Amino acid sequence: MQLHAYRLAAALFAVVVTLWPGPAPAQDAPRPVMEAIQAAATPANPQEVIVGAYINDIQQLDFKTNNYVIDLYVWFRWKNADIDPSKSMEFMNRFASDDNRRDELIDTPETMPDGSLYAIIRYQGLFAAKFPLEAYPFDKQELKVIMEDTLANAREQVYVADGKHPVIIDPVITLPGFRVGKPTMRIITNTYPTNFGDLSVGTADPYSRIVISVPVTRPVIAMSLKTFVPILLIVVCASLVYFVRPRYVEGRIGLGITALLTLVALQLTATASLPDATI
């Protein structure tokens, strides 16, 4: 009987691991976007704006509503006195902007020793993030902050990362339930497949885009214990039905029903913080 119970528990554990979904394959960009990118002209002699960031804090990852809270500083250095990228820069993936706070830490741009102009802002608030959960609870998430200039396109202005380490994170940051990785900054060109109704511009207008990414992962060992150990214990307890004498029918049925209800409660608890699945 004991050998049969152990085999049943091992078989159930193997089925759970085998059927666990893997990460979904990446999808290509929509055809209108790709056609617009290919048709867009190559920027020539745009103004360069050096940009860097310091992440002060990360908190409140909400997988149900796909957002998170971040507190960061962003600085700019540039040469042309006719522009101020610290004021025209826009956060593209901010969430619930009424609750966000943007502070200009310098009223007017300061002149640096090399003759460039300098400005810095602090931004605190919610950012939208579409969290892929196919590999939950062993998923890896990328917390992204996306920025573009609202006035100048890539033919007029481009961003340049500030040195080899343009984005730095506070080394004492902790995110309960996650391990925070090393942040990165990418400068890409984003082309919209529309002129937004402006007849003075072309069909596709490229914009220089800043993408700050912070990888966060769940500790594998801790999540494995939290996920599979309760299931294994419930299966083992349910297997005790084989040790109950057949004449105790009520006891055997009660033990099975209790194990089933416990598994349902465990499932509801585990998925309470996840978005509702829709078909």
Wavefront OBJ file of the C-alpha trace (Angstrom):
o trace
v 0.000 0.000 0.000
v 2.747 2.448 0.913
v 4.587 1.733 -2.353
v 1.394 2.361 -4.310
v 0.843 5.689 -2.560
v 4.394 6.837 -3.257
v 4.054 5.867 -6.924
v 0.799 7.817 -7.170
v 2.376 10.932 -5.658
v 5.421 10.696 -7.950
v 3.223 10.234 -11.014
v 1.104 13.302 -10.170
v 4.191 15.427 -9.583
v 5.651 14.335 -12.959
v 2.404 15.212 -14.744
v 2.332 18.707 -13.167
v 5.942 19.397 -14.201
v 5.424 18.025 -17.721
v 2.267 20.038 -18.391
v 3.655 23.267 -16.944
v 3.467 25.834 -19.793
v 6.649 27.367 -21.140
v 7.174 30.944 -22.319
v 5.226 31.987 -25.375
v 7.181 32.735 -28.559
v 7.816 36.353 -29.381
v 5.514 37.874 -32.003
v 6.594 39.961 -34.946
v 5.554 43.589 -35.227
v 2.301 44.265 -37.133
v 2.718 44.640 -40.910
v 1.709 48.363 -41.014
v 4.421 49.156 -38.459
v 7.083 47.219 -40.383
v 6.095 48.902 -43.666
v 6.239 52.336 -42.036
v 9.682 51.626 -40.571
v 11.029 50.503 -43.940
v 9.594 53.554 -45.717
v 10.845 56.071 -43.130
v 13.819 58.232 -44.123
v 17.134 57.842 -42.329
v 17.780 60.706 -39.845
v 20.531 63.125 -40.936
v 22.540 65.326 -38.503
v 20.036 65.401 -35.612
v 20.718 67.099 -32.292
v 22.227 64.684 -29.754
v 20.849 64.577 -26.209
v 22.835 62.568 -23.666
v 20.560 60.846 -21.164
v 21.080 58.843 -17.979
v 18.922 57.566 -15.124
v 19.075 56.559 -11.479
v 16.412 54.193 -10.123
v 15.689 55.141 -6.528
v 12.982 52.587 -5.710
v 10.684 49.924 -7.180
v 7.560 48.687 -5.451
v 4.006 47.410 -5.760
v 4.070 44.995 -8.684
v 0.414 44.420 -9.506
v -0.016 41.432 -11.830
v -3.799 41.745 -11.799
v -3.840 45.245 -13.292
v -0.456 45.050 -15.082
v 1.382 47.959 -13.503
v 4.123 48.774 -11.023
v 5.449 51.778 -9.105
v 8.883 53.253 -9.724
v 10.793 56.269 -8.442
v 13.622 57.435 -10.696
v 15.785 60.379 -11.686
v 16.467 61.187 -15.356
v 19.083 63.697 -16.485
v 19.868 65.284 -19.854
v 22.853 67.048 -21.398
v 22.730 68.806 -24.759
v 24.338 71.638 -26.750
v 21.519 73.541 -28.455
v 20.186 76.318 -26.208
v 16.966 76.522 -28.240
v 15.659 73.226 -26.884
v 15.007 71.752 -23.454
v 14.524 67.968 -23.686
v 13.839 67.706 -19.950
v 10.535 69.497 -20.502
v 9.537 67.965 -23.832
v 10.334 64.355 -22.861
v 7.268 62.169 -22.320
v 6.888 58.852 -20.503
v 5.117 56.610 -23.001
v 3.965 53.819 -20.677
v 2.846 55.734 -17.610
v -0.260 54.397 -15.882
v -2.923 56.494 -14.120
v -1.042 59.716 -14.815
v -3.173 61.698 -12.361
v -1.462 59.881 -9.502
v 2.068 60.395 -10.869
v 4.421 63.170 -9.862
v 7.030 64.871 -12.019
v 9.463 67.341 -10.432
v 11.861 69.599 -12.331
v 14.844 69.678 -9.975
v 16.454 72.551 -11.886
v 14.326 75.543 -12.928
v 16.583 76.517 -15.823
v 19.268 74.375 -17.505
v 22.743 74.705 -15.998
v 25.897 75.132 -18.053
v 28.460 72.343 -17.625
v 32.284 72.769 -17.840
v 32.252 71.360 -21.384
v 29.709 73.970 -22.485
v 26.741 71.606 -22.579
v 23.444 72.295 -20.835
v 22.225 70.095 -17.984
v 18.803 69.394 -16.497
v 17.422 66.662 -14.251
v 13.918 65.538 -13.311
v 12.459 63.158 -10.741
v 9.469 61.016 -11.608
v 7.380 58.953 -9.200
v 4.348 56.964 -10.215
v 2.693 53.998 -11.867
v 3.904 52.489 -15.115
v 2.062 50.002 -17.293
v 3.671 46.631 -17.987
v 2.155 43.637 -19.772
v 3.464 40.823 -17.589
v 3.865 37.486 -19.421
v 2.743 34.760 -17.045
v 3.086 31.655 -19.212
v 5.990 30.419 -17.082
v 4.451 31.385 -13.703
v 5.655 30.886 -10.968
v 9.103 30.682 -12.566
v 8.529 33.715 -14.769
v 11.019 36.465 -15.512
v 9.641 39.973 -15.870
v 11.058 43.131 -17.447
v 10.007 46.369 -15.769
v 10.272 48.958 -18.538
v 10.265 52.732 -18.570
v 9.803 54.124 -22.093
v 10.537 57.748 -22.993
v 10.236 59.838 -26.163
v 10.366 63.515 -27.053
v 6.932 64.975 -27.750
v 8.200 67.694 -30.110
v 11.292 66.539 -32.004
v 11.401 63.465 -34.195
v 14.533 61.441 -34.915
v 15.490 63.692 -37.847
v 15.784 66.584 -35.407
v 16.886 64.980 -32.127
v 18.266 61.644 -30.979
v 19.073 60.324 -27.525
v 22.524 59.009 -26.618
v 23.213 56.870 -23.557
v 25.414 58.522 -20.945
v 28.575 56.391 -20.881
v 28.908 52.640 -20.376
v 26.508 52.588 -17.423
v 23.756 55.076 -18.300
v 21.297 53.646 -15.775
v 22.123 52.807 -12.168
v 19.901 51.290 -9.510
v 20.057 51.858 -5.779
v 22.034 48.854 -4.468
v 19.852 48.550 -1.355
v 16.588 48.141 -3.273
v 14.636 45.065 -2.225
v 11.488 43.758 -3.879
v 9.746 41.134 -1.707
v 9.330 37.872 -3.587
v 11.697 38.859 -6.400
v 15.363 39.249 -7.218
v 16.196 42.526 -8.936
v 18.721 42.260 -11.759
v 21.007 44.781 -13.421
v 19.101 47.492 -15.323
v 19.884 48.344 -18.941
v 19.174 51.226 -21.281
v 18.537 50.913 -25.011
v 18.169 53.726 -27.513
v 15.994 52.696 -30.429
v 14.108 54.389 -33.241
v 10.348 54.025 -33.019
v 8.334 54.666 -36.173
v 4.600 55.247 -35.995
v 2.597 54.016 -39.020
v 0.609 57.277 -39.103
v 1.096 61.045 -39.261
v -1.565 61.548 -36.541
v -3.579 63.675 -38.987
v -0.794 66.252 -39.486
v -0.602 66.939 -43.251
v 2.748 68.726 -42.896
v 4.647 65.553 -42.052
v 5.202 62.280 -43.853
v 3.222 59.130 -43.348
v 5.817 57.629 -41.023
v 7.733 59.809 -38.585
v 10.550 58.111 -36.632
v 11.213 59.128 -33.029
v 14.211 58.425 -30.846
v 13.092 56.270 -27.923
v 14.686 55.442 -24.558
v 13.887 52.028 -23.105
v 15.018 51.332 -19.530
v 14.590 47.696 -18.496
v 14.918 46.213 -15.019
v 14.803 42.385 -14.929
v 13.116 40.780 -11.928
v 12.915 37.034 -11.258
v 11.410 34.841 -8.582
v 13.779 32.658 -6.510
v 13.452 29.182 -8.031
v 14.019 27.115 -4.882
v 11.668 29.169 -2.728
v 8.910 29.137 -5.355
v 9.349 25.405 -5.940
v 8.914 24.696 -2.250
v 5.965 27.049 -1.975
v 4.232 25.596 -5.027
v 4.921 21.869 -5.043
v 5.417 20.901 -1.389
v 1.787 21.685 -0.394
v 0.521 19.739 -3.418
v 2.747 16.798 -2.564
v 1.570 16.792 1.061
v -2.073 16.853 -0.027
v -1.481 13.945 -2.412
v 0.266 11.967 0.306
v -2.594 12.641 2.725
v -5.128 11.634 0.079
v -3.179 8.413 -0.474
v -3.866 7.458 3.133
v -7.298 6.393 1.927
v -5.681 3.106 0.902
v -4.836 2.427 4.536
v -8.430 2.857 5.708
v -10.346 -0.387 5.952
v -12.975 -0.782 3.188
v -15.816 -1.045 5.688
v -15.201 2.567 6.791
v -16.775 4.006 3.652
v -17.611 7.395 5.145
v -14.048 7.908 6.322
v -12.551 7.064 2.927
v -14.962 9.346 1.098
v -14.419 12.156 3.599
v -10.660 11.917 3.251
v -10.855 12.182 -0.544
v -13.302 15.101 -0.480
v -11.158 16.946 2.068
v -8.058 16.560 -0.114
v -9.990 17.806 -3.165
v -11.336 20.873 -1.343
v -7.859 21.644 -0.032
v -6.435 21.550 -3.574
v -9.189 23.901 -4.781
v -8.479 26.341 -1.947
v -4.764 26.173 -2.712
v -5.441 26.916 -6.386
v -7.631 29.909 -5.560
v -5.015 31.304 -3.194
v -2.199 30.870 -5.718
v -4.088 32.646 -8.521
v -5.656 35.423 -6.426
v -2.992 37.936 -7.497
v -3.111 36.972 -11.199
v -5.364 38.503 -13.868
v -8.551 36.654 -14.766
v -8.140 34.391 -17.779
v -10.504 35.068 -20.683
v -11.246 33.009 -23.757
l 1 2 3 4 5 6 7 8 9 10 11 12 13 14 15 16 17 18 19 20 21 22 23 24 25 26 27 28 29 30 31 32 33 34 35 36 37 38 39 40 41 42 43 44 45 46 47 48 49 50 51 52 53 54 55 56 57 58 59 60 61 62 63 64 65 66 67 68 69 70 71 72 73 74 75 76 77 78 79 80 81 82 83 84 85 86 87 88 89 90 91 92 93 94 95 96 97 98 99 100 101 102 103 104 105 106 107 108 109 110 111 112 113 114 115 116 117 118 119 120 121 122 123 124 125 126 127 128 129 130 131 132 133 134 135 136 137 138 139 140 141 142 143 144 145 146 147 148 149 150 151 152 153 154 155 156 157 158 159 160 161 162 163 164 165 166 167 168 169 170 171 172 173 174 175 176 177 178 179 180 181 182 183 184 185 186 187 188 189 190 191 192 193 194 195 196 197 198 199 200 201 202 203 204 205 206 207 208 209 210 211 212 213 214 215 216 217 218 219 220 221 222 223 224 225 226 227 228 229 230 231 232 233 234 235 236 237 238 239 240 241 242 243 244 245 246 247 248 249 250 251 252 253 254 255 256 257 258 259 260 261 262 263 264 265 266 267 268 269 270 271 272 273 274 275 276 277 278 279
